[in-house]
Amino acid sequence: MIIMLNVKNSNSMSTKNTNRFTDPDLLRELKKLRSNDIDAFSRLVMKCLEEAPEQAIADDHPAKEKLSALQSLRDYFEGIEEYENCAHIRMIQDEIDKINEQ
């Protein structure tokens, strides 16, 4: 899920993958947007998080990396005063923290 900071190489991904965060088309689009349009990039990541928060929580990246990426996204939305998005991101961060404490 660390698509916010570290977009995975989409060439090695299967197009039949049901994990939204590893969809090759999505990853290509995110990679392009990350360089050219941070707002569109952030909104697309947010849409993915809204559609499948459980995939972000269960992602196999280390919790510290996921939390850092989510915090960057949350900081972005705080900066443009979109607090509903911040609350949703915070919920995901809390779930990752809870799992990490176990």
PyMOL commands that set and color helices and strands:
alter all, ss='L'
color gray80, all
select helices_A, chain A and resi 2-4+10-12+20-22+24-36+38-51+53-58+63-79+83-101
alter helices_A, ss='H'
color red, helices_A
deselect
rebuild
show_as cartoon
